[in-house]
Amino acid sequence: QLQLVESGGGSVQPGGSLTLSCSAPGFALEDFALGWFRQAPGKKREGVACVSFGSTNLAEFARGRFTISRDSASNTVYMEMNDLKPDDTAVYYCAAGYTPYPDSCKLLAELGRFDYWGQGTQITVSS
């Protein structure tokens, strides 16, 4: 069973930065699309960023501020977040979906096939 291990959450002031990481020891993450999602109190869960073979994807609110990357050697996916805003306050979840296809983040999301989820990590942005 795929186990996703998340780390990097915390509290920062507006304009600050954080980097989240997600790893799955013992699994070849190159066979998966890896996505970051978030859910704020009273709001629906929304996609933030995703990486799959051949592409990366960012939500509009994340463009220019967030970067997603993968280190194949360590089977770890990172999301660097800069210029954080109070509206970024949420629980952030790492998710994985198996895919034999490249450029498959959007397809997996549309099909609801992000089948593996981490437990979430809280990010709070406030003064």
C-alpha positions, 0 to 999 in steps of 0.5 A: 500500500502506498504511504505518502509522508508529508512535511514542511507545514507551519506558520509564517507571516505574509510574504514569507516562504515555506517548502512542502515535501512529499515522499513514498518510501519504497515506491517508484514515484516516476510511475505516479502523478503527484499533486498538492491540494488544499482545503481552507475552513468552509471551502472546497478542496482545490488543486494547487500544483501537480507534476507528472512525466513531461509536465507540471501544472499550477493553479492560477493563484499559485503561478508566479509564487509556487513551484513544484518539482520532483527529485527522482533519486529520493522519491520526493516531491517538493512544493516551494511557496513564496510570497504567502498570503493569508488566503493561502491558509489551509490544510495542504494534502499530497496526493498520488495517482498511478498513470502510464501516460505522460502529462496526465495531471488534468486527466487524473483529476477529471477522473477522480483517480488521485487514489492515495492521500497524505494526512495533510499539513497545516499552513497558517499565514498571519501577522 
